[in-house]
């Protein structure tokens, strides 16, 4: 018969073993999770899902541009040039002369989802007839008869296959120009000529001369912590700040007699930049200024001007980037 001491020892061992198992269980589970092999998604599946997503308009838009370029420049005997884009190209018969027109520019201006993996793409094309065809048209008295490029619009139906490839389901359809959009109301006051005595104008003049023409040190005009790089190589040799409009000012700018530390301003700046060929170009910049040590400094050159809607104004008000 086992002694009482031996029994007590056995119970103690069993108790320690149970506690060890309880502690080790979660640890082993974490180890198994971390040591399990990664799940790899096949490349074809990843491409298919990425390309057919509704948020991705670049794929069908770019494909439609390529197809339309091939279509507009193709002609009789060149139907095979459409085969990489249109699976039914073998059934297409072209009657126009190949090369009777050229495409100077293309841009997908609207991509509308028409179904699962299916889009209707509107492409703007600057199409120019060949000089020979233009003269022939002028003699016949039909059409414009010129050789000037014309802006035309085409709708292209684009489908994504299961393998991730793009294809057009039919020939393009020429359509009318989209209706003109209403001009956006900006959130600035009336623009007014820039005054050389205005401290903000002085900062902006020095900044844009350094930013666009490489004249002077850009950093001396920039608020600390703001990262801006000059245009390189400089495309202009002279820059002039001509007019300013400001958020919160009915006319021109609202610079007071003093410059309060940390004061912020939102300006739309009209710039006249003279290039290396002595050609003057108008430019417009949305700029944020902040006051520091009695002077104005550039807090940001924004990607877009402030819009006049209350929501847009509230989103950007007081922002320094």
Backbone bond lengths (Angstrom), bond angles and torsions (degrees), N, CA, C in turn:
res aa  C-N    CA-C-N  psi(-1)  N-CA   C-N-CA  omega(-1)  CA-C   N-CA-C  phi
1 X - - - 1.468 - - 1.529 108.19 -
2 X 1.341 116.25 133.40 1.459 119.95 -179.18 1.513 110.15 -69.17
3 X 1.311 115.54 146.48 1.464 120.72 179.59 1.523 109.78 -74.80
4 X 1.350 113.10 162.99 1.472 117.96 177.68 1.524 111.48 -63.52
5 X 1.325 117.61 -34.09 1.477 120.93 179.49 1.510 111.24 -65.13
6 X 1.372 115.62 -41.56 1.466 119.05 179.79 1.517 110.83 -65.16
7 X 1.317 117.05 -40.65 1.465 120.59 178.64 1.522 111.46 -62.31
8 X 1.315 115.08 -42.14 1.466 119.42 179.06 1.521 111.15 -62.20
9 X 1.354 115.17 -39.68 1.472 118.57 178.73 1.519 111.44 -65.04
10 X 1.321 116.85 -40.01 1.482 120.87 -179.74 1.518 110.78 -63.79
11 X 1.337 115.81 -42.73 1.461 119.06 178.34 1.526 111.09 -62.31
12 X 1.318 116.60 -40.95 1.466 120.49 179.68 1.515 110.84 -63.28
13 X 1.336 117.27 -41.41 1.476 121.04 179.29 1.524 110.28 -62.86
14 X 1.347 116.44 -44.74 1.460 119.77 -179.68 1.532 110.87 -62.64
15 X 1.365 115.07 -40.45 1.463 117.76 -179.71 1.531 110.93 -62.98
16 X 1.349 117.12 -41.87 1.473 120.82 179.94 1.532 110.67 -64.66
17 X 1.336 116.84 -38.41 1.461 121.02 -179.48 1.525 111.27 -64.22
18 X 1.351 115.86 -42.22 1.457 118.93 179.75 1.523 110.92 -64.17
19 X 1.336 117.77 -41.78 1.472 120.40 177.95 1.525 110.69 -64.14
20 X 1.311 117.73 -38.86 1.473 121.16 179.46 1.522 110.89 -62.87
21 X 1.366 116.16 -40.09 1.454 119.58 179.65 1.528 111.20 -67.26
22 X 1.354 116.64 -39.14 1.451 120.05 178.75 1.525 112.23 -63.55
23 X 1.321 116.51 -39.94 1.465 121.31 -180.00 1.524 110.92 -71.74
24 X 1.325 115.94 -40.76 1.462 120.30 -174.44 1.510 112.57 -73.71
25 X 1.352 117.81 -24.87 1.461 120.11 -176.16 1.514 113.49 -56.00
26 X 1.352 119.20 -56.68 1.471 119.58 179.09 1.515 113.28 -61.34
27 X 1.347 116.14 -37.32 1.467 119.49 179.73 1.514 110.62 -61.96
28 X 1.347 115.94 -46.03 1.470 119.74 179.47 1.525 110.75 -64.00
29 X 1.349 116.72 -36.15 1.465 119.40 179.25 1.514 111.62 -64.15
30 X 1.347 116.91 -44.56 1.460 120.61 177.71 1.514 110.61 -62.66
31 X 1.344 116.68 -41.68 1.473 120.37 179.87 1.522 110.30 -62.29
32 X 1.325 116.96 -41.48 1.463 119.79 -179.51 1.530 110.59 -65.55
33 X 1.353 116.61 -37.62 1.455 119.47 179.92 1.518 111.50 -67.05
34 X 1.329 116.05 -43.21 1.455 119.96 -178.81 1.512 112.68 -70.53
35 X 1.328 117.57 -31.07 1.457 120.79 -176.16 1.514 113.06 -89.59
36 X 1.357 118.06 -3.37 1.457 119.76 -179.73 1.520 109.35 -71.82
37 X 1.342 118.93 147.22 1.456 121.15 -178.76 1.518 111.78 -66.55
38 X 1.365 115.97 148.35 1.456 120.74 178.88 1.523 110.08 -67.38
39 X 1.327 114.88 147.65 1.455 120.54 176.23 1.525 107.92 -86.31
40 X 1.315 118.40 122.14 1.450 123.36 -176.69 1.523 108.82 -105.12
41 X 1.338 116.59 124.27 1.451 121.13 176.78 1.510 108.06 -85.75
42 X 1.318 119.51 129.90 1.458 121.02 178.76 1.516 111.08 -55.53
43 X 1.341 115.86 142.67 1.464 120.28 -176.27 1.515 111.59 -59.32
44 X 1.332 117.68 -39.51 1.456 120.00 -178.56 1.525 111.14 -63.54
45 X 1.333 116.53 -37.12 1.464 119.84 179.04 1.523 110.53 -68.61
46 X 1.349 117.06 -41.81 1.457 119.94 -179.52 1.527 110.71 -63.25
47 X 1.335 116.53 -42.36 1.459 119.71 179.55 1.512 110.70 -65.56
48 X 1.322 116.80 -40.86 1.447 120.50 -178.46 1.529 110.95 -63.06
49 X 1.319 116.91 -45.81 1.454 119.91 -178.14 1.527 110.87 -67.25
50 X 1.337 116.85 -38.73 1.457 120.18 -178.01 1.522 111.08 -68.88
51 X 1.324 116.36 -40.05 1.452 119.12 -175.23 1.523 112.64 -76.06
52 X 1.310 116.46 -27.63 1.457 118.31 -176.25 1.514 112.83 -93.92
53 X 1.325 117.47 5.40 1.454 120.76 179.38 1.513 111.08 -69.95
54 X 1.339 118.36 142.69 1.461 121.02 -178.08 1.515 112.95 -65.56
55 X 1.343 117.47 -22.42 1.442 119.62 -177.89 1.514 112.47 -80.65
56 X 1.326 118.33 -10.48 1.451 120.94 -175.18 1.518 109.67 -100.78
57 X 1.338 117.03 99.50 1.461 121.43 179.43 1.516 111.77 -98.71
58 X 1.334 117.64 -11.50 1.459 120.17 -176.31 1.518 111.37 -66.67
59 X 1.346 118.11 -38.53 1.458 121.03 -177.68 1.510 112.89 -62.60
60 X 1.336 119.48 -62.18 1.460 119.91 179.42 1.520 112.93 -63.08
61 X 1.330 117.58 -33.40 1.458 120.03 179.05 1.515 112.12 -64.96
62 X 1.338 116.37 -46.52 1.457 119.87 178.91 1.517 112.66 -65.33
63 X 1.327 116.60 -39.52 1.463 119.93 178.37 1.522 110.71 -63.91
64 X 1.338 116.97 -42.29 1.458 120.61 179.74 1.525 110.91 -62.02
65 X 1.323 117.82 -38.27 1.462 120.86 177.33 1.528 111.07 -61.71
66 X 1.327 117.24 -45.71 1.466 121.10 -179.98 1.528 111.13 -62.69
67 X 1.331 116.17 -44.26 1.463 119.92 -178.76 1.528 110.52 -64.44
68 X 1.344 116.98 -44.36 1.451 119.56 -178.36 1.522 111.27 -64.50
69 X 1.316 118.05 -37.62 1.464 120.99 177.19 1.521 110.84 -61.10
70 X 1.341 116.60 -44.52 1.465 120.02 178.27 1.520 111.03 -64.88
71 X 1.314 117.26 -39.95 1.467 121.70 -178.07 1.530 111.90 -66.06
72 X 1.338 117.28 -44.51 1.453 120.77 -175.14 1.523 112.98 -70.42
73 X 1.320 117.23 -26.24 1.463 119.98 -178.73 1.525 112.48 -98.10
74 X 1.327 117.96 -8.76 1.462 121.15 -179.82 1.527 109.99 -78.83
75 X 1.335 115.97 170.79 1.453 120.94 179.11 1.516 110.71 -166.57
76 X 1.291 115.44 -165.52 1.463 121.29 -177.64 1.529 110.70 -56.65
77 X 1.318 115.40 128.44 1.455 121.61 -179.05 1.515 113.88 86.48
78 X 1.337 117.94 -6.64 1.469 121.63 -178.62 1.518 111.19 -114.40
79 X 1.328 116.70 23.93 1.468 120.31 -179.61 1.520 112.12 -60.32
80 X 1.333 117.03 -29.85 1.465 120.37 -177.94 1.526 112.12 -63.90
81 X 1.333 117.49 -20.20 1.466 119.74 179.90 1.523 111.73 -68.35
82 X 1.345 117.28 -15.20 1.462 121.05 179.10 1.524 112.24 -89.98
83 X 1.336 117.22 -11.14 1.464 121.06 -174.33 1.524 113.65 -58.53
84 X 1.360 120.71 -38.44 1.475 119.08 178.96 1.522 113.67 -63.43
85 X 1.326 117.29 -16.08 1.462 120.77 -176.04 1.523 112.47 -111.17
86 X 1.344 116.94 -35.25 1.457 122.61 -172.29 1.533 109.69 -120.40
87 X 1.336 118.17 108.26 1.471 120.15 -177.45 1.523 113.01 -58.07
88 X 1.335 118.11 -27.37 1.465 120.99 -178.78 1.525 112.15 -95.59
89 X 1.323 117.86 23.80 1.460 121.09 -176.81 1.525 112.00 -61.08
90 X 1.328 117.47 -27.63 1.468 119.66 -179.80 1.525 112.01 -63.74
91 X 1.321 117.42 -20.12 1.463 121.15 -179.87 1.527 112.63 -93.57
92 X 1.326 117.28 -2.20 1.463 121.50 -176.56 1.529 109.35 -88.09
93 X 1.307 115.87 136.47 1.466 122.12 174.79 1.529 107.77 -120.49
94 X 1.322 116.57 118.05 1.459 122.22 178.95 1.528 109.27 -100.97
95 X 1.307 116.83 137.10 1.461 121.16 -177.19 1.522 113.27 -112.19
96 X 1.323 117.15 -19.17 1.460 119.39 178.19 1.524 109.76 -72.72
97 X 1.332 115.91 160.53 1.455 120.70 177.78 1.527 109.44 -75.10
98 X 1.326 116.16 135.37 1.463 119.82 176.07 1.529 109.20 -63.74
99 X 1.323 115.90 135.05 1.457 120.33 -179.78 1.504 114.48 79.57
100 X 1.340 118.48 9.83 1.462 120.11 179.18 1.531 111.93 -71.30
101 X 1.330 116.59 -12.83 1.462 121.40 174.98 1.523 108.72 -148.68
102 X 1.305 115.86 156.72 1.458 121.58 179.13 1.520 109.32 -125.92
103 X 1.301 114.90 159.84 1.462 121.11 -179.79 1.523 108.48 -110.53
104 X 1.327 115.88 119.32 1.463 119.54 -179.14 1.518 112.02 -87.59
105 X 1.338 117.52 -39.07 1.472 121.06 179.37 1.513 109.09 -148.82
106 X 1.338 114.29 152.41 1.462 121.91 176.88 1.521 108.80 -138.62
107 X 1.312 116.18 145.08 1.469 119.87 175.50 1.516 109.27 -156.04
108 X 1.320 116.30 128.34 1.467 121.09 173.18 1.526 107.74 -75.17
109 X 1.326 116.92 115.34 1.458 120.88 -174.64 1.531 112.63 -102.37
110 X 1.327 116.90 -13.33 1.466 119.62 178.02 1.522 109.01 -154.66
111 X 1.317 116.60 129.49 1.463 122.46 176.77 1.523 106.99 -124.20
112 X 1.326 116.27 112.18 1.465 121.30 -177.56 1.525 109.63 -115.56
113 X 1.318 116.34 128.88 1.462 121.05 178.95 1.528 109.35 -72.78
114 X 1.339 115.83 124.05 1.459 121.18 -178.29 1.514 112.68 -107.43
115 X 1.320 117.86 -1.48 1.458 122.59 -179.35 1.506 109.66 165.79
116 X 1.327 115.66 -173.44 1.455 119.93 178.97 1.523 111.29 -68.10
117 X 1.333 116.75 113.93 1.452 121.27 -177.91 1.517 113.18 65.56
118 X 1.334 117.23 29.56 1.460 121.60 -174.10 1.523 108.43 -139.87
119 X 1.357 116.88 129.91 1.455 121.17 -176.17 1.523 111.21 -133.53
120 X 1.318 115.24 151.03 1.454 122.32 167.45 1.525 106.88 -108.32
121 X 1.324 116.06 117.92 1.458 121.64 -174.83 1.526 109.27 -111.69
122 X 1.325 116.86 124.41 1.457 121.61 173.78 1.520 108.53 -95.84
123 X 1.332 115.31 123.98 1.456 121.37 -176.50 1.520 109.24 -117.83
124 X 1.324 116.61 129.19 1.459 122.37 172.71 1.523 108.34 -89.39
125 X 1.325 116.49 132.45 1.462 121.20 -177.52 1.519 110.00 -130.85
126 X 1.315 116.53 129.56 1.458 122.06 173.50 1.529 106.33 -92.44
127 X 1.326 116.16 102.15 1.469 122.76 -171.08 1.519 109.26 -107.86
128 X 1.333 115.19 133.24 1.467 121.17 -178.22 1.520 109.69 -124.03
129 X 1.341 117.93 124.26 1.465 119.26 175.99 1.517 110.68 -71.49
130 X 1.330 116.30 153.25 1.461 119.52 178.14 1.522 109.32 -65.62
131 X 1.318 115.84 157.48 1.464 119.90 -178.31 1.514 110.71 -59.77
132 X 1.322 117.78 -39.54 1.466 121.99 -179.18 1.517 110.89 -64.62
133 X 1.334 116.48 -45.51 1.461 119.97 179.89 1.520 111.19 -66.80
134 X 1.327 117.09 -35.49 1.453 120.53 179.17 1.515 112.07 -64.58
135 X 1.341 117.49 -41.82 1.458 121.07 178.59 1.520 111.20 -66.95
136 X 1.337 116.13 -38.67 1.461 119.33 178.20 1.518 110.63 -63.62
137 X 1.327 117.22 -40.62 1.461 120.84 178.70 1.516 111.81 -64.69
138 X 1.355 116.01 -36.93 1.456 119.22 -179.53 1.519 110.51 -65.72
139 X 1.351 117.44 -40.11 1.456 121.11 -179.68 1.512 111.83 -67.45
140 X 1.339 117.14 -33.59 1.455 120.50 -177.54 1.503 113.36 -80.03
141 X 1.319 117.04 -13.28 1.457 120.04 177.28 1.508 114.07 76.42
142 X 1.312 119.21 17.05 1.459 120.99 179.14 1.508 109.75 -114.91
143 X 1.332 116.07 145.01 1.455 120.22 178.15 1.516 111.04 70.62
144 X 1.331 115.66 -166.63 1.457 119.84 -179.71 1.510 111.36 -73.96
145 X 1.353 116.07 -29.35 1.444 120.02 177.43 1.504 113.69 71.71
146 X 1.302 120.74 1.16 1.452 122.42 -178.63 1.510 112.02 -96.15
147 X 1.318 114.69 -179.53 1.464 120.85 177.79 1.522 110.69 -115.12
148 X 1.333 117.18 17.60 1.454 120.55 177.99 1.527 109.85 -76.89
149 X 1.311 115.61 145.03 1.459 120.18 177.49 1.520 109.75 -69.76
150 X 1.319 116.22 141.68 1.465 122.17 179.10 1.518 109.36 -120.84
151 X 1.323 116.08 142.54 1.459 121.31 178.55 1.525 108.59 -86.21
152 X 1.328 116.56 119.86 1.469 122.16 -178.36 1.530 108.16 -128.33
153 X 1.341 115.57 159.46 1.458 121.52 -175.94 1.530 109.87 -125.90
154 X 1.341 115.06 139.96 1.458 121.62 -178.96 1.526 108.93 -135.86
155 X 1.343 115.41 143.75 1.457 120.69 172.14 1.526 108.60 -102.27
156 X 1.331 115.11 132.12 1.460 121.62 -177.76 1.526 108.68 -123.31
157 X 1.350 119.51 119.86 1.468 120.98 176.36 1.523 110.18 -83.82
158 X 1.321 116.38 122.90 1.464 122.14 -174.73 1.520 110.01 -120.97
159 X 1.319 116.21 133.46 1.468 122.47 -179.02 1.524 109.38 -121.69
160 X 1.341 116.29 141.52 1.458 121.82 174.39 1.525 108.53 -99.36
161 X 1.331 116.96 129.54 1.460 120.38 179.40 1.525 110.00 -83.95
162 X 1.335 116.38 170.39 1.462 120.71 179.38 1.517 111.97 -63.05
163 X 1.317 117.20 -27.63 1.454 120.32 179.32 1.511 113.98 -83.47
164 X 1.330 117.71 -0.61 1.457 120.85 177.98 1.513 113.68 95.18
165 X 1.340 119.25 0.84 1.455 121.17 179.79 1.526 110.36 -85.71
166 X 1.345 115.53 154.64 1.454 121.60 177.78 1.517 110.02 -100.02
167 X 1.330 116.62 152.70 1.457 120.95 173.71 1.519 108.79 -155.62
168 X 1.332 115.80 150.98 1.463 121.42 172.66 1.514 108.49 -89.20
169 X 1.308 117.40 141.03 1.460 120.01 -176.97 1.527 111.55 -93.90
170 X 1.346 117.01 -12.22 1.456 120.63 176.59 1.514 108.55 -160.61
171 X 1.334 115.91 176.25 1.453 120.51 174.34 1.526 110.02 -67.76
172 X 1.340 118.45 158.66 1.462 120.69 178.49 1.527 111.51 -65.15
173 X 1.318 115.06 157.04 1.467 122.54 175.06 1.518 107.97 -117.67
174 X 1.342 116.99 122.60 1.466 119.25 178.17 1.524 109.29 -77.19
175 X 1.332 116.35 136.39 1.456 122.46 -176.66 1.520 109.13 -132.67
176 X 1.313 115.62 169.89 1.452 120.69 177.92 1.515 111.93 -75.64
177 X 1.302 115.63 166.85 1.464 121.01 178.68 1.520 110.28 -67.11
178 X 1.325 118.17 143.91 1.469 120.14 175.90 1.528 110.28 -60.75
179 X 1.327 118.43 150.49 1.470 119.99 178.35 1.519 110.04 -63.08
180 X 1.317 117.34 143.75 1.472 119.76 -179.54 1.523 110.82 -65.13
181 X 1.312 115.53 141.90 1.459 120.06 -180.00 1.523 110.42 -83.42
182 X 1.310 115.26 156.40 1.463 120.25 177.25 1.529 109.23 -70.08
183 X 1.332 118.28 139.84 1.460 119.69 178.00 1.530 110.76 -62.09
184 X 1.301 115.68 138.06 1.462 120.55 -178.94 1.529 110.22 -73.72
185 X 1.318 115.12 136.76 1.463 120.40 176.55 1.522 108.41 -84.86
186 X 1.318 116.37 122.52 1.451 120.77 -179.53 1.521 110.78 -87.82
187 X 1.318 115.25 157.34 1.454 120.68 -175.49 1.514 113.59 -93.33
188 X 1.332 117.87 27.59 1.465 121.64 179.52 1.525 109.64 -109.79
189 X 1.313 115.73 161.40 1.451 120.39 173.43 1.515 110.94 -76.35
190 X 1.317 115.46 -173.38 1.458 121.14 -179.76 1.526 110.01 -64.20
191 X 1.340 116.25 135.19 1.453 120.61 178.27 1.521 110.31 -70.89
192 X 1.331 116.30 143.09 1.459 121.97 -179.26 1.522 109.01 -139.12
193 X 1.334 118.02 152.42 1.471 119.96 179.76 1.521 111.93 -56.19
194 X 1.319 116.02 139.71 1.465 121.12 178.41 1.526 109.70 -71.78
195 X 1.309 115.14 137.39 1.466 120.94 179.74 1.523 109.78 -100.64
196 X 1.322 115.25 131.25 1.459 119.46 -179.89 1.510 113.10 -63.75
197 X 1.335 117.01 -24.50 1.466 120.87 -179.99 1.519 112.56 -80.88
198 X 1.315 117.91 -12.13 1.460 123.23 -179.71 1.526 109.04 -73.48
199 X 1.323 116.76 126.28 1.470 120.04 -179.19 1.514 111.71 -61.43
200 X 1.337 117.45 -33.60 1.463 120.03 178.05 1.523 110.75 -67.16
201 X 1.334 117.23 -40.62 1.465 120.60 177.46 1.526 110.62 -61.38
202 X 1.301 117.29 -40.34 1.465 120.87 179.76 1.525 111.09 -63.16
203 X 1.334 116.47 -42.94 1.463 119.54 177.32 1.522 110.90 -64.56
204 X 1.321 116.96 -45.23 1.460 120.91 -178.10 1.523 111.24 -65.04
205 X 1.327 118.03 -39.61 1.463 121.28 179.23 1.525 110.85 -62.70
206 X 1.339 116.40 -45.61 1.458 119.15 178.52 1.516 111.98 -66.07
207 X 1.340 115.89 -39.39 1.461 119.20 -178.57 1.520 111.37 -65.01
208 X 1.332 117.77 -49.52 1.464 119.79 -176.07 1.526 111.95 -70.83
209 X 1.318 117.92 -28.99 1.464 119.37 173.70 1.528 110.55 -63.53
210 X 1.336 116.38 -40.28 1.465 119.66 177.54 1.518 111.43 -75.03
211 X 1.317 117.04 -37.49 1.467 122.37 -175.24 1.526 112.11 -71.08
212 X 1.322 117.44 -40.89 1.465 121.46 -173.66 1.524 114.15 -105.48
213 X 1.342 116.67 -27.36 1.461 119.62 -174.94 1.524 113.47 -116.05
214 X 1.325 117.16 -0.03 1.469 119.77 178.28 1.511 113.51 68.34
215 X 1.320 117.45 22.57 1.464 121.24 -178.27 1.519 109.52 -99.66
216 X 1.321 116.95 108.63 1.454 120.93 177.60 1.516 113.31 92.98
217 X 1.329 113.75 178.89 1.465 122.09 -176.36 1.521 109.65 -92.62
218 X 1.318 116.75 119.56 1.465 121.19 -178.02 1.526 111.84 -64.85
219 X 1.336 117.12 -37.90 1.460 121.38 -172.68 1.525 113.39 -61.99
220 X 1.310 118.18 -26.72 1.467 120.04 -176.59 1.524 111.55 -69.37
221 X 1.329 117.73 -15.96 1.459 121.83 -179.23 1.536 113.04 -105.26
222 X 1.327 116.57 -0.69 1.465 120.75 -171.97 1.526 109.99 -107.35
223 X 1.330 116.10 137.57 1.458 122.14 178.11 1.532 110.04 -65.13
224 X 1.349 118.97 138.09 1.462 120.63 -179.13 1.527 112.25 -55.90
225 X 1.317 115.78 134.65 1.456 121.62 -178.52 1.513 113.73 94.50
226 X 1.330 117.36 -12.43 1.463 121.23 177.02 1.526 108.95 -89.34
227 X 1.316 116.74 128.43 1.460 122.01 -177.42 1.525 109.49 -105.95
228 X 1.328 115.75 111.45 1.463 121.97 177.12 1.521 108.82 -135.33
229 X 1.310 117.01 135.85 1.462 122.11 179.53 1.515 109.34 -111.97
230 X 1.330 118.97 138.98 1.466 120.63 178.60 1.521 111.32 -69.64
231 X 1.336 115.80 157.20 1.463 120.51 175.17 1.524 107.91 -69.32
232 X 1.315 116.68 127.02 1.465 120.89 -174.90 1.524 110.46 -135.46
233 X 1.342 116.78 131.02 1.467 127.63 -6.91 1.523 110.88 -68.95
234 X 1.339 117.06 156.30 1.469 119.33 -176.49 1.524 111.08 -62.86
235 X 1.343 118.47 125.12 1.463 120.26 -179.15 1.529 113.56 -85.21
236 X 1.326 117.13 -7.99 1.464 120.40 -176.43 1.523 109.70 -128.78
237 X 1.333 114.31 157.88 1.469 119.16 178.30 1.524 112.89 -109.76
238 X 1.320 116.37 -20.05 1.463 120.39 176.19 1.518 109.67 -143.35
239 X 1.333 115.70 146.65 1.459 120.80 -179.89 1.523 108.05 -137.49
240 X 1.331 115.61 135.62 1.457 121.55 179.23 1.525 109.60 -129.05
241 X 1.326 116.28 127.36 1.469 121.07 173.72 1.524 107.62 -83.46
242 X 1.335 116.46 116.99 1.464 120.01 -171.97 1.524 113.94 -101.22
243 X 1.330 117.82 -39.42 1.467 119.32 -174.84 1.517 109.77 -148.16
244 X 1.334 114.97 153.96 1.460 122.13 -179.99 1.524 109.41 -133.66
245 X 1.325 115.13 144.00 1.465 121.81 169.08 1.515 106.77 -133.12
246 X 1.327 116.89 146.19 1.463 120.01 -172.26 1.521 111.65 -130.93
247 X 1.319 115.85 141.84 1.460 121.50 172.14 1.526 108.74 -65.25
248 X 1.322 116.36 128.04 1.460 120.34 178.76 1.508 114.31 89.18
249 X 1.334 117.67 2.49 1.453 120.57 178.53 1.524 108.64 -119.92
250 X 1.321 116.99 130.50 1.458 120.32 -177.81 1.518 111.72 -68.79
251 X 1.322 117.33 -31.85 1.458 120.74 -177.14 1.515 109.16 -147.43
252 X 1.327 115.63 127.98 1.450 119.69 176.60 1.510 111.96 66.29
253 X 1.324 116.79 -130.94 1.447 121.80 -178.66 1.519 109.66 -121.91
254 X 1.325 114.99 162.05 1.464 120.34 -174.72 1.522 111.68 -114.42
255 X 1.317 117.10 41.15 1.461 119.09 179.53 1.525 109.68 -72.92
256 X 1.317 115.47 126.71 1.451 120.73 179.98 1.514 111.76 -86.87
257 X 1.329 115.88 -173.61 1.466 119.49 -178.59 1.521 112.99 -68.66
258 X 1.327 117.48 -25.89 1.457 120.14 -180.00 1.507 111.24 -124.76
259 X 1.339 115.73 166.03 1.463 121.42 179.37 1.519 107.00 -115.74
260 X 1.341 116.89 106.24 1.453 120.97 -178.25 1.516 112.14 -79.30
261 X 1.307 116.24 137.29 1.465 121.12 -178.95 1.532 110.81 -56.04
262 X 1.319 116.25 127.56 1.454 121.41 178.90 1.519 114.60 82.16
263 X 1.318 118.35 -0.29 1.466 121.03 178.08 1.529 109.65 -62.70
264 X 1.324 115.74 143.93 1.465 120.99 -176.67 1.516 110.72 -122.72
265 X 1.328 115.25 148.31 1.459 121.11 179.12 1.526 109.62 -141.92
266 X 1.339 115.43 147.92 1.466 121.59 177.91 1.518 108.47 -119.98
267 X 1.326 117.16 118.11 1.452 121.60 -173.45 1.521 111.50 -124.58
268 X 1.326 115.77 149.45 1.452 122.91 166.62 1.518 106.17 -109.20
269 X 1.329 115.43 119.24 1.460 121.89 -169.98 1.526 109.93 -110.60
270 X 1.345 116.26 122.29 1.462 121.90 174.21 1.523 108.45 -93.20
271 X 1.322 114.62 123.72 1.461 121.64 -174.65 1.527 109.34 -120.39
272 X 1.330 116.39 140.39 1.464 122.09 171.00 1.524 107.39 -110.94
273 X 1.337 116.66 116.45 1.460 121.82 -176.24 1.524 109.48 -114.68
274 X 1.325 116.49 127.70 1.458 122.47 -179.50 1.515 108.80 -99.11
275 X 1.348 116.72 121.73 1.462 119.84 -175.74 1.525 110.97 -83.23
276 X 1.322 116.19 -175.33 1.460 121.30 -174.88 1.520 112.27 -70.07
277 X 1.331 116.75 -17.34 1.462 120.48 176.64 1.513 112.90 -96.85
278 X 1.346 116.68 17.30 1.459 123.71 179.99 1.533 112.99 63.50
279 X 1.339 116.14 27.31 1.458 120.92 175.47 1.527 108.76 -100.25
280 X 1.330 115.47 130.10 1.463 120.31 -175.71 1.522 110.03 -94.81
281 X 1.345 117.23 130.18 1.459 123.64 -178.05 1.527 110.20 -120.61
282 X 1.342 117.68 131.63 1.463 119.37 174.66 1.526 110.82 -82.02
283 X 1.310 116.74 138.23 1.462 123.70 178.03 1.525 108.44 -134.75
284 X 1.327 116.36 156.06 1.470 120.90 178.68 1.523 109.05 -134.98
285 X 1.331 117.15 134.49 1.460 122.98 -177.83 1.523 110.43 -130.72
286 X 1.324 115.39 136.36 1.465 121.51 170.58 1.522 107.53 -92.73
287 X 1.312 116.12 120.56 1.463 121.44 -170.96 1.521 109.96 -129.27
288 X 1.336 115.77 141.27 1.461 121.88 171.26 1.525 108.60 -107.44
289 X 1.332 115.85 133.87 1.460 121.64 176.95 1.525 109.35 -114.45
290 X 1.318 115.37 152.11 1.459 120.80 173.27 1.521 107.45 -139.38
291 X 1.343 116.54 142.94 1.462 121.62 -177.58 1.522 109.91 -88.40
292 X 1.332 114.37 135.86 1.472 120.43 176.81 1.519 108.58 -149.78
293 X 1.325 115.23 126.16 1.470 121.84 177.34 1.527 112.26 53.95
294 X 1.330 116.22 42.39 1.456 120.27 174.43 1.514 115.88 78.88
295 X 1.330 118.48 14.33 1.465 120.32 178.29 1.524 109.33 -142.66
296 X 1.329 114.78 162.87 1.459 120.78 177.11 1.528 109.54 -91.93
297 X 1.339 115.01 139.76 1.456 120.50 176.63 1.523 109.58 -130.99
298 X 1.326 115.97 156.16 1.460 121.87 -177.92 1.529 108.76 -78.83
299 X 1.333 116.58 117.25 1.464 120.94 176.91 1.522 111.15 -89.08
300 X 1.341 117.43 -33.41 1.461 120.61 178.03 1.516 109.66 -166.67
301 X 1.327 114.88 150.13 1.455 122.62 164.92 1.514 104.92 -107.39
302 X 1.317 116.58 110.05 1.449 121.33 -167.91 1.527 112.11 -82.08
303 X 1.311 115.05 158.52 1.452 120.36 -178.53 1.508 113.77 -74.70
304 X 1.345 118.50 -20.51 1.460 121.82 -178.34 1.520 108.63 -155.76
305 X 1.337 117.35 149.08 1.459 119.98 177.17 1.527 111.85 -65.61
306 X 1.313 115.97 161.45 1.457 122.52 177.90 1.529 108.96 -73.17
307 X 1.328 116.58 128.93 1.460 120.77 177.20 1.522 110.47 -83.75
308 X 1.313 115.56 160.23 1.447 120.50 -174.32 1.512 115.17 -83.34
309 X 1.355 118.79 -8.95 1.454 119.65 -179.86 1.518 109.96 -68.25
310 X 1.347 117.66 147.98 1.471 119.90 -178.94 1.512 112.70 -57.29
311 X 1.354 117.78 -38.44 1.456 120.11 -179.02 1.506 112.20 -63.23
312 X 1.334 116.55 -44.73 1.458 120.28 -178.72 1.517 110.94 -65.92
313 X 1.340 116.58 -41.06 1.458 119.60 -179.13 1.515 111.17 -65.17
314 X 1.299 116.86 -38.91 1.455 120.56 -178.67 1.519 110.87 -68.47
315 X 1.343 116.55 -34.76 1.456 119.30 -178.12 1.500 112.34 -66.49
316 X 1.349 118.50 -32.93 1.458 120.03 -174.41 1.517 112.78 -102.99
317 X 1.307 117.94 -7.65 1.460 120.06 -174.01 1.518 111.41 -62.27
318 X 1.340 114.94 127.16 1.450 120.23 176.59 1.509 114.93 74.79
319 X 1.306 118.32 9.28 1.461 120.17 -176.18 1.524 110.66 -82.54
320 X 1.303 116.89 134.79 1.465 122.33 174.53 1.520 107.46 -126.59
321 X 1.351 116.06 121.77 1.473 119.25 -177.15 1.498 109.88 -117.96
